[in-house]
Structures are given as C-alpha cells and as structure tokens.
Amino acid sequence: HVSAVTVGPAYRRIGLASKLMRVLEEASTQSDCYFVDLFVRVSNVVAIEMYRRFGYVVYRTILKYYSGEENAYDMRKALPRDVQKKSMVPLKNPVNPWEIELTM
C-alpha cells in the first residue's frame, strides 16, 4: 500500500510520473495482482487526464474523501492477471469513506 506519491513542481513534465507508474505496475504484475488503483481529487483534472492516458478508468467516486470536504475518484487499471478486466467495471453509485475495503 502506497499512501501518496507526488512529483514536485520542478520535476513535472519530464516523464517522471509515467516512469513511477510503470514501475508500480510492473511490481504489481510480478506480485500477481489483479489491478492497480489510486485515489485522486475530482478537482485535479490534470492528474485525472494523465492517469487516463496511462490506461486508468474511474472505478468509483468516494464521497468527501479529502478532509471530509472533497470527493475522490478511485481510478483503476487492470493488470494481466485480470484477463476479463472485471476490476475496471465502474460502480454505479458513490461510496462513503467508511465503506471502502482496503486489503493488502
């Protein structure tokens, strides 16, 4: 479980985020995981578009996830183990933070 990864302003737009995500996805594939997921503020349009370019989809919305005020998107990308990409089928209804099951 990774809590947060941030690329500092001076290091943006040079492909570092792409490299970090690729390493995470490769390690997760080697660990035989079904998917990689991440949470992002719904207002962070730049990050959401970047993750979409990387192949992530919005799986669900988590209500008031950030400081009890702002919603988050749980974005997912299926890995090779999830051949049918079932882990990426979006949920229809938003969930509350206490309804999230985090497993390791």
C-alpha positions as a Markdown table, in Angstrom:
| # | Residue | x | y | z |
|---|---|---|---|---|
| 1 | His | 0.0 | 0.0 | 0.0 |
| 2 | Val | 1.4 | 3.4 | -1.1 |
| 3 | Ser | -0.2 | 6.3 | 0.7 |
| 4 | Ala | 0.9 | 9.1 | -1.5 |
| 5 | Val | 3.3 | 9.9 | -4.3 |
| 6 | Thr | 3.8 | 13.4 | -5.5 |
| 7 | Val | 6.1 | 14.8 | -8.2 |
| 8 | Gly | 7.4 | 18.2 | -7.2 |
| 9 | Pro | 6.7 | 21.2 | -9.5 |
| 10 | Ala | 10.3 | 21.4 | -10.7 |
| 11 | Tyr | 10.2 | 17.8 | -11.9 |
| 12 | Arg | 6.9 | 17.8 | -13.7 |
| 13 | Arg | 6.5 | 17.4 | -17.5 |
| 14 | Ile | 9.7 | 15.3 | -17.8 |
| 15 | Gly | 8.1 | 11.9 | -17.7 |
| 16 | Leu | 8.8 | 11.1 | -14.1 |
| 17 | Ala | 5.2 | 10.3 | -13.2 |
| 18 | Ser | 5.0 | 7.9 | -16.2 |
| 19 | Lys | 8.1 | 6.1 | -15.1 |
| 20 | Leu | 6.9 | 5.8 | -11.5 |
| 21 | Met | 3.6 | 4.4 | -12.6 |
| 22 | Arg | 5.3 | 2.0 | -14.9 |
| 23 | Val | 7.5 | 0.7 | -12.1 |
| 24 | Leu | 4.5 | 0.3 | -9.8 |
| 25 | Glu | 2.5 | -1.5 | -12.4 |
| 26 | Glu | 5.5 | -3.9 | -13.2 |
| 27 | Ala | 6.0 | -4.6 | -9.5 |
| 28 | Ser | 2.2 | -5.3 | -9.1 |
| 29 | Thr | 2.2 | -7.6 | -12.1 |
| 30 | Gln | 5.2 | -9.5 | -10.7 |
| 31 | Ser | 3.3 | -9.8 | -7.4 |
| 32 | Asp | 0.3 | -11.3 | -9.4 |
| 33 | Cys | -2.1 | -8.5 | -8.6 |
| 34 | Tyr | -5.3 | -8.1 | -10.4 |
| 35 | Phe | -5.2 | -4.3 | -10.7 |
| 36 | Val | -3.6 | -1.0 | -9.6 |
| 37 | Asp | -5.8 | 1.7 | -8.2 |
| 38 | Leu | -5.3 | 5.2 | -7.0 |
| 39 | Phe | -7.3 | 8.0 | -5.5 |
| 40 | Val | -7.3 | 11.4 | -6.9 |
| 41 | Arg | -9.3 | 14.6 | -6.1 |
| 42 | Val | -12.1 | 15.1 | -8.5 |
| 43 | Ser | -10.9 | 18.7 | -9.0 |
| 44 | Asn | -7.4 | 17.5 | -10.1 |
| 45 | Val | -8.3 | 17.5 | -13.8 |
| 46 | Val | -4.7 | 17.5 | -14.9 |
| 47 | Ala | -3.9 | 14.3 | -12.9 |
| 48 | Ile | -7.1 | 12.6 | -14.0 |
| 49 | Glu | -6.3 | 13.1 | -17.7 |
| 50 | Met | -2.8 | 11.9 | -17.1 |
| 51 | Tyr | -4.0 | 8.7 | -15.5 |
| 52 | Arg | -6.5 | 8.2 | -18.3 |
| 53 | Arg | -3.6 | 8.4 | -20.8 |
| 54 | Phe | -1.9 | 5.7 | -18.7 |
| 55 | Gly | -5.0 | 3.5 | -19.1 |
| 56 | Tyr | -6.8 | 4.1 | -15.8 |
| 57 | Val | -10.6 | 4.5 | -15.6 |
| 58 | Val | -12.8 | 5.9 | -12.9 |
| 59 | Tyr | -14.0 | 2.9 | -10.9 |
| 60 | Arg | -16.0 | 4.7 | -8.3 |
| 61 | Thr | -16.5 | 8.0 | -6.5 |
| 62 | Ile | -15.7 | 8.3 | -2.8 |
| 63 | Leu | -17.8 | 11.0 | -1.2 |
| 64 | Lys | -16.0 | 13.6 | 0.9 |
| 65 | Tyr | -12.8 | 11.6 | 1.0 |
| 66 | Tyr | -10.4 | 14.5 | 1.3 |
| 67 | Ser | -10.7 | 16.2 | 4.7 |
| 68 | Gly | -14.4 | 15.4 | 4.7 |
| 69 | Glu | -14.9 | 18.0 | 2.0 |
| 70 | Glu | -13.9 | 17.0 | -1.4 |
| 71 | Asn | -14.8 | 13.8 | -3.3 |
| 72 | Ala | -12.2 | 11.5 | -4.7 |
| 73 | Tyr | -12.1 | 9.2 | -7.8 |
| 74 | Asp | -10.8 | 5.7 | -7.3 |
| 75 | Met | -9.2 | 5.1 | -10.6 |
| 76 | Arg | -8.1 | 1.6 | -11.7 |
| 77 | Lys | -6.1 | -0.2 | -14.3 |
| 78 | Ala | -6.4 | -3.9 | -14.9 |
| 79 | Leu | -3.2 | -6.0 | -14.9 |
| 80 | Pro | -2.5 | -9.1 | -17.0 |
| 81 | Arg | -4.0 | -11.4 | -14.3 |
| 82 | Asp | -7.4 | -9.8 | -14.7 |
| 83 | Val | -7.9 | -11.1 | -18.3 |
| 84 | Gln | -11.5 | -10.1 | -18.5 |
| 85 | Lys | -10.8 | -6.7 | -16.8 |
| 86 | Lys | -13.6 | -7.2 | -14.3 |
| 87 | Ser | -11.7 | -5.0 | -11.8 |
| 88 | Met | -12.4 | -2.0 | -14.0 |
| 89 | Val | -16.1 | -2.2 | -14.3 |
| 90 | Pro | -17.3 | 1.1 | -12.8 |
| 91 | Leu | -19.7 | 1.1 | -9.8 |
| 92 | Lys | -22.9 | 2.9 | -10.4 |
| 93 | Asn | -23.2 | 4.6 | -7.0 |
| 94 | Pro | -20.7 | 6.6 | -5.0 |
| 95 | Val | -19.5 | 5.2 | -1.7 |
| 96 | Asn | -18.6 | 6.8 | 1.7 |
| 97 | Pro | -15.0 | 6.6 | 3.0 |
| 98 | Trp | -16.1 | 4.1 | 5.7 |
| 99 | Glu | -17.4 | 1.7 | 3.1 |
| 100 | Ile | -14.1 | 1.3 | 1.4 |
| 101 | Glu | -12.4 | -2.1 | 1.9 |
| 102 | Leu | -8.6 | -1.7 | 1.8 |
| 103 | Thr | -6.9 | -5.1 | 1.6 |
| 104 | Met | -3.3 | -5.9 | 1.4 |
